[in-house]
Amino acid sequence: MNWTTASDLKQQLSRLWERGELLRAQIQETPAFPLRLSLKGPGSAEVTGQFEAVRRWIALLVAIPHLRIEWREVRHAVMGAQRLPQSLWIDSPEAAIAWLGKRREYECFAGLVALTRSRQPSLLAWLARRPLQAVELAGKWPQLLDLVDWMQRHPRPGCHLRQVDVPGVHSKFIETHRAVLAELFDLVLPAEAIAGERGGVAGFAARYGFLDKPVRIRFRLLDARLGLLPGTPQPDVTLDADSFARLAIPVRRVFITENETNFLAFPALPDSLAIFGAGYGWDALAQARWLAGCTLHYWGDIDTHGFAILDQLRGRFAHVESFLMDRQTLLAHRALWGEEERPVRHDLPRLAADERALFDELRDNRIRRSLRLEQERIGFQWVQAALARLGGDGC
């Protein structure tokens, strides 16, 4: 028998709960109550041939609290007129909640709705969209509303998160709940108070006008004659992006490498410096307009992500050249090949013809599946020979 059971009916309600619809009904009439539940019962032949089983099934349904049954009458050859369930109903959200044993969560959400309606009614839309998450945040919801109030009074505040002065709220609280706060701020702040081009947790401060931690750029001078720091021939220096942008160093070549060991071991070269790359994202480096007058070389892994980073860097500096990201280097280090996780599949429009050809071979697994050669596995003599071909005599 595959007739509807009490467990089946409860699962129907559980799915509504997991989608947030039973809590959402406190704000929006979805789902509409009375709520009809799906019912599959015995057919005519089963009523006749399995009469006692049908009676037991009906008795189990009748015993379910909070369930309303609509009946239909059928004629039984021996027993005469009998009633069978025609449809099953839950008449109110409260009845559904009682059956699921979710009264505490339901009442908690009701409290959140009442508080939000009195303080920030525009955030009711967020509660309706994320009711289960709201219940999880119930203990923190008053502080979140306090932060929303503060932001409305101080749009684009121009201070660090540490300087937000809200009782019971500290910067760690804000940092932990940036994703939620971003959704709440977007609902209440005017468009001119939101930098729409910035998004995600990393862009939280810039999006809402907070001061952020400075992005730092680490570099090494490769020419001891440049004398940036007295007594330090090839200093390893870290500066905030603004300070780096204001440097006036007479270099003509810049090498960007993603690997710290390669960065530290990069050979001495005249009029050159090396930058320890930051992976995806080159906005901070782009502030240094003086780099536009230098020859730029990017040295990344020979894999699809390495070429994707190169492509992105060219969005900031169109003249950047790849370094040791060629087919000859790849094949010469066959014994050191590795495997790339989750290769890039989309096209990269800024690659040169030879770079695009190798990228396509990697993306399409023509050489070997998910092939990767990490930059630090390339032999140091191979690196020195490549630099010599660029005209890089040691200094």
C-alpha positions as CSV (number, residue, x, y, z in Angstrom):
1,M,0.0,0.0,0.0
2,N,1.2,3.5,-0.9
3,W,-1.5,5.4,0.8
4,T,-0.6,8.7,2.5
5,T,0.6,8.3,6.1
6,A,1.1,10.7,8.9
7,S,4.8,10.7,8.2
8,D,4.1,11.7,4.6
9,L,2.0,14.6,5.7
10,K,4.5,15.8,8.2
11,Q,7.2,15.7,5.5
12,Q,5.0,17.9,3.4
13,L,4.9,20.5,6.2
14,S,8.7,20.0,6.9
15,R,9.5,21.0,3.3
16,L,7.4,24.2,3.8
17,W,9.3,24.9,7.0
18,E,12.7,24.3,5.4
19,R,11.8,26.8,2.6
20,G,10.8,29.3,5.3
21,E,7.2,29.5,4.1
22,L,5.6,28.8,7.4
23,L,7.5,31.6,9.1
24,R,7.1,33.9,6.1
25,A,3.3,33.5,6.5
26,Q,3.5,35.9,9.4
27,I,4.5,38.7,6.9
28,Q,3.1,37.4,3.6
29,E,0.2,35.1,3.0
30,T,2.3,32.4,1.6
31,P,1.4,29.6,1.7
32,A,-2.3,30.5,1.9
33,F,-4.2,28.9,4.8
34,P,-6.2,26.8,5.1
35,L,-3.5,24.7,3.4
36,R,-4.5,21.6,1.5
37,L,-2.1,18.6,1.8
38,S,-1.5,16.0,-0.9
39,L,-3.5,12.9,-0.3
40,K,-3.2,9.5,-1.9
41,G,-5.8,7.0,-0.7
42,P,-7.2,3.6,-1.7
43,G,-9.1,3.1,-4.9
44,S,-12.4,1.4,-5.3
45,A,-11.0,-2.1,-5.6
46,E,-8.8,-1.6,-2.5
47,V,-11.8,-0.4,-0.5
48,T,-13.6,-3.6,-1.4
49,G,-10.7,-6.1,-1.2
50,Q,-8.8,-4.5,1.8
51,F,-11.7,-3.1,3.9
52,E,-10.1,-3.7,7.3
53,A,-6.8,-2.1,6.1
54,V,-8.7,0.9,4.8
55,R,-10.5,1.3,8.2
56,R,-7.2,1.2,10.0
57,W,-5.7,3.8,7.6
58,I,-8.7,6.1,8.2
59,A,-8.4,5.7,12.0
60,L,-4.7,6.7,11.9
61,L,-5.6,9.9,9.9
62,V,-8.4,10.8,12.2
63,A,-6.1,10.4,15.2
64,I,-3.7,13.1,13.8
65,P,-4.1,16.4,15.8
66,H,-4.3,19.7,13.8
67,L,-5.6,17.9,10.7
68,R,-9.0,18.6,9.2
69,I,-10.5,15.9,7.0
70,E,-13.1,16.5,4.3
71,W,-15.0,13.3,3.5
72,R,-16.7,11.7,0.6
73,E,-19.2,8.9,0.8
74,V,-18.8,5.6,-1.0
75,R,-21.0,2.5,-1.2
76,H,-19.6,-0.8,0.1
77,A,-21.2,-4.1,-1.2
78,V,-21.3,-5.6,2.3
79,M,-20.9,-2.7,4.7
80,G,-23.1,-0.2,2.9
81,A,-22.4,3.5,2.9
82,Q,-18.9,4.4,4.1
83,R,-16.9,7.6,4.4
84,L,-13.4,8.0,2.9
85,P,-11.1,11.1,3.2
86,Q,-11.5,13.3,0.2
87,S,-9.0,16.0,1.2
88,L,-6.8,16.9,4.1
89,W,-6.3,20.4,5.5
90,I,-4.2,22.4,7.9
91,D,-6.3,25.4,8.8
92,S,-3.6,27.8,10.2
93,P,0.1,28.3,10.4
94,E,-0.2,27.8,14.1
95,A,-1.6,24.3,13.6
96,A,1.3,23.4,11.2
97,I,3.8,24.8,13.7
98,A,2.3,22.8,16.5
99,W,2.5,19.6,14.5
100,L,6.1,20.2,13.6
101,G,7.1,21.1,17.2
102,K,8.5,24.5,16.1
103,R,6.5,26.7,18.4
104,R,9.7,28.2,20.0
105,E,11.1,29.2,16.6
106,Y,7.7,30.5,15.4
107,E,7.2,32.7,18.5
108,C,10.8,33.9,18.2
109,F,10.2,35.0,14.6
110,A,7.0,36.7,15.6
111,G,9.0,38.7,18.1
112,L,11.5,39.7,15.4
113,V,8.7,40.7,13.1
114,A,7.1,42.9,15.8
115,L,10.5,44.5,16.7
116,T,11.4,45.2,13.1
117,R,8.0,46.6,12.2
118,S,8.3,49.1,15.1
119,R,11.9,50.1,14.3
120,Q,12.8,49.4,10.7
121,P,9.7,48.3,8.7
122,S,11.6,48.4,5.4
123,L,13.6,45.4,6.7
124,L,10.5,43.2,6.9
125,A,11.3,42.3,3.3
126,W,14.6,40.8,4.5
127,L,12.8,38.8,7.2
128,A,10.4,37.5,4.6
129,R,13.2,36.5,2.3
130,R,15.4,34.9,5.0
131,P,13.2,33.8,7.9
132,L,15.2,30.8,9.0
133,Q,18.4,32.9,9.0
134,A,16.6,35.5,11.0
135,V,15.7,33.0,13.7
136,E,19.4,32.0,13.9
137,L,20.3,35.7,14.4
138,A,17.6,36.4,16.9
139,G,20.0,37.0,19.8
140,K,21.9,39.5,17.7
141,W,19.0,41.1,15.8
142,P,18.6,44.2,18.2
143,Q,22.3,45.0,17.7
144,L,22.0,44.6,13.9
145,L,19.0,47.0,14.0
146,D,21.1,49.4,16.1
147,L,23.8,49.4,13.4
148,V,21.2,50.0,10.7
149,D,20.0,53.0,12.7
150,W,23.5,54.3,13.1
151,M,24.2,54.0,9.4
152,Q,21.1,55.9,8.5
153,R,22.3,58.7,10.8
154,H,25.9,58.5,9.4
155,P,25.8,57.6,5.7
156,R,29.3,57.0,4.3
157,P,30.9,57.7,7.7
158,G,34.5,57.9,6.6
159,C,35.8,56.2,9.7
160,H,37.2,52.7,10.6
161,L,34.8,50.0,11.8
162,R,36.6,50.3,15.1
163,Q,35.2,53.8,15.5
164,V,31.5,52.9,15.2
165,D,30.1,53.9,18.5
166,V,27.1,51.7,19.2
167,P,26.5,50.3,22.7
168,G,27.1,46.5,22.8
169,V,28.6,46.4,19.3
170,H,32.3,46.1,18.5
171,S,34.3,45.9,15.3
172,K,34.5,42.1,15.5
173,F,30.7,41.9,15.6
174,I,30.5,44.0,12.4
175,E,33.2,42.0,10.6
176,T,31.5,38.7,11.5
177,H,28.1,39.9,10.2
178,R,29.2,41.9,7.1
179,A,27.2,39.7,4.7
180,V,24.0,40.3,6.6
181,L,24.6,43.9,7.3
182,A,25.3,44.5,3.6
183,E,21.8,43.2,2.7
184,L,20.2,45.3,5.4
185,F,22.1,48.5,4.5
186,D,21.1,48.0,0.9
187,L,17.5,48.1,1.9
188,V,17.6,51.2,4.0
189,L,20.3,53.5,2.7
190,P,19.8,55.9,-0.2
191,A,21.5,55.0,-3.5
192,E,24.1,57.8,-3.2
193,A,25.3,56.3,0.1
194,I,26.2,53.0,-1.6
195,A,29.2,52.4,-3.9
196,G,27.3,50.0,-6.1
197,E,30.4,48.8,-8.0
198,R,31.9,47.4,-4.8
199,G,30.5,44.2,-3.4
200,G,31.1,41.1,-1.4
201,V,32.5,40.8,2.1
202,A,35.9,42.1,0.9
203,G,34.3,45.2,-0.5
204,F,32.1,46.0,2.5
205,A,34.1,48.9,3.8
206,A,34.4,50.6,0.4
207,R,30.7,50.0,-0.5
208,Y,29.4,51.9,2.6
209,G,32.1,54.5,3.0
210,F,34.2,53.1,5.8
211,L,38.0,53.4,5.9
212,D,39.5,50.1,5.1
213,K,42.8,48.5,6.0
214,P,45.4,49.7,3.5
215,V,46.3,47.3,0.8
216,R,50.0,46.6,1.0
217,I,52.5,46.0,-1.9
218,R,55.7,44.1,-1.3
219,F,58.6,44.6,-3.6
220,R,62.4,44.1,-3.8
221,L,64.8,46.3,-5.6
222,L,67.0,44.1,-7.8
223,D,69.6,46.8,-8.5
224,A,71.9,47.7,-5.5
225,R,72.8,51.0,-7.2
226,L,69.3,52.4,-6.8
227,G,69.9,52.9,-3.1
228,L,66.4,53.2,-1.8
229,L,67.5,52.4,1.8
230,P,71.1,53.3,2.7
231,G,73.2,50.2,3.6
232,T,70.6,47.7,2.2
233,P,71.6,46.7,-1.3
234,Q,68.4,44.9,-2.3
235,P,65.8,45.7,0.3
236,D,62.6,43.8,0.8
237,V,60.0,46.6,1.3
238,T,56.3,46.6,2.0
239,L,54.3,49.8,1.5
240,D,50.7,50.7,1.4
241,A,49.3,51.1,-2.1
242,D,49.2,54.9,-1.9
243,S,52.8,55.2,-0.8
244,F,53.9,52.8,-3.5
245,A,52.0,54.8,-6.1
246,R,54.0,57.9,-5.1
247,L,57.4,56.2,-5.4
248,A,59.9,57.8,-7.7
249,I,62.4,55.0,-8.4
250,P,64.4,55.0,-11.7
251,V,63.5,51.5,-12.8
252,R,62.7,50.4,-16.3
253,R,61.7,46.8,-15.7
254,V,59.3,45.2,-13.2
255,F,58.8,41.5,-12.6
256,I,55.6,40.3,-10.9
257,T,55.7,36.8,-9.5
258,E,53.1,34.9,-7.5
259,N,55.5,32.7,-5.5
260,E,57.3,34.1,-2.4
261,T,60.4,31.9,-2.9
262,N,60.8,33.1,-6.4
263,F,60.3,36.6,-5.2
264,L,63.0,36.3,-2.6
265,A,65.4,34.5,-4.9
266,F,64.9,36.6,-8.0
267,P,68.4,37.4,-9.4
268,A,69.9,40.9,-9.3
269,L,69.2,42.9,-12.4
270,P,70.0,46.5,-13.4
271,D,67.2,49.1,-13.2
272,S,64.7,46.4,-12.1
273,L,62.5,45.5,-9.2
274,A,60.3,42.5,-8.3
275,I,56.8,42.6,-6.9
276,F,55.2,39.8,-4.9
277,G,51.9,39.4,-6.7
278,A,48.5,39.3,-5.1
279,G,46.7,36.8,-7.3
280,Y,43.5,38.0,-8.7
281,G,42.8,41.7,-8.2
282,W,45.1,44.4,-9.4
283,D,43.3,47.6,-8.3
284,A,45.9,48.6,-5.8
285,L,48.8,48.1,-8.2
286,A,47.0,50.1,-10.8
287,Q,47.2,53.3,-8.7
288,A,51.0,53.3,-9.4
289,R,50.8,55.1,-12.8
290,W,54.6,55.2,-13.0
291,L,54.4,51.5,-13.8
292,A,53.0,52.4,-17.2
293,G,56.4,53.7,-18.2
294,C,58.1,50.4,-17.2
295,T,58.4,47.1,-19.1
296,L,56.2,44.7,-17.0
297,H,56.7,41.0,-16.9
298,Y,54.2,38.7,-15.2
299,W,55.4,35.3,-14.0
300,G,52.7,32.9,-13.0
301,D,52.0,29.2,-12.9
302,I,51.6,27.5,-16.3
303,D,48.0,26.5,-15.8
304,T,44.6,28.0,-16.7
305,H,44.4,30.2,-13.6
306,G,47.9,31.6,-14.3
307,F,46.7,32.7,-17.7
308,A,43.5,34.1,-16.2
309,I,45.5,36.2,-13.8
310,L,47.7,37.4,-16.6
311,D,44.5,38.3,-18.6
312,Q,43.2,40.2,-15.6
313,L,46.4,42.1,-15.1
314,R,46.3,43.2,-18.7
315,G,43.0,44.9,-17.9
316,R,45.1,47.3,-15.8
317,F,48.3,47.3,-17.7
318,A,47.8,46.3,-21.4
319,H,51.5,46.2,-22.1
320,V,52.4,43.5,-19.6
321,E,54.4,40.6,-21.0
322,S,54.3,37.0,-19.7
323,F,57.5,35.5,-18.4
324,L,58.3,31.7,-18.5
325,M,54.7,30.9,-19.3
326,D,55.4,29.2,-22.6
327,R,55.1,25.8,-24.1
328,Q,58.8,25.2,-24.3
329,T,59.2,25.8,-20.5
330,L,56.2,23.5,-19.8
331,L,57.6,20.6,-21.9
332,A,61.1,21.0,-20.5
333,H,59.8,20.4,-17.0
334,R,57.6,17.4,-17.8
335,A,58.9,15.4,-14.7
336,L,57.6,18.2,-12.4
337,W,54.1,18.5,-13.8
338,G,51.2,18.6,-11.3
339,E,47.4,18.8,-11.4
340,E,45.2,21.9,-11.3
341,E,42.0,21.9,-9.4
342,R,38.9,23.5,-11.0
343,P,40.5,24.8,-14.2
344,V,39.2,28.0,-15.8
345,R,36.8,27.3,-18.7
346,H,35.9,30.8,-20.0
347,D,37.7,32.6,-22.8
348,L,40.5,35.1,-22.0
349,P,40.4,37.9,-24.6
350,R,43.7,39.7,-23.6
351,L,46.1,36.8,-24.3
352,A,48.6,37.0,-27.1
353,A,48.3,34.3,-29.8
354,D,50.9,32.0,-28.4
355,E,49.5,32.4,-24.9
356,R,46.0,31.7,-26.1
357,A,47.1,28.6,-28.0
358,L,48.8,27.1,-24.8
359,F,45.8,28.2,-22.6
360,D,43.5,26.3,-25.0
361,E,45.6,23.2,-24.9
362,L,45.5,23.3,-21.1
363,R,41.8,24.2,-20.9
364,D,40.8,21.4,-23.4
365,N,43.1,18.8,-21.8
366,R,45.0,18.2,-25.0
367,I,48.4,17.6,-23.4
368,R,47.2,16.0,-20.1
369,R,44.1,16.4,-18.0
370,S,44.2,19.4,-15.6
371,L,47.9,20.0,-16.3
372,R,49.8,22.4,-14.1
373,L,53.4,23.5,-13.8
374,E,53.9,25.6,-10.7
375,Q,56.4,28.4,-11.2
376,E,58.6,27.4,-8.3
377,R,59.3,24.1,-10.0
378,I,61.1,25.7,-12.9
379,G,64.9,25.2,-12.7
380,F,66.8,28.2,-11.5
381,Q,69.3,28.0,-14.4
382,W,66.3,28.1,-16.8
383,V,65.2,31.3,-15.1
384,Q,68.6,32.9,-15.4
385,A,68.9,31.9,-19.0
386,A,65.5,33.5,-19.7
387,L,66.6,36.7,-18.0
388,A,69.8,36.7,-20.0
389,R,67.8,36.6,-23.2
390,L,65.9,39.7,-22.0
391,G,69.2,41.5,-21.7
392,G,69.4,41.2,-17.9
393,D,73.1,41.3,-16.9
394,G,73.6,40.9,-13.2
395,C,74.6,43.9,-11.1
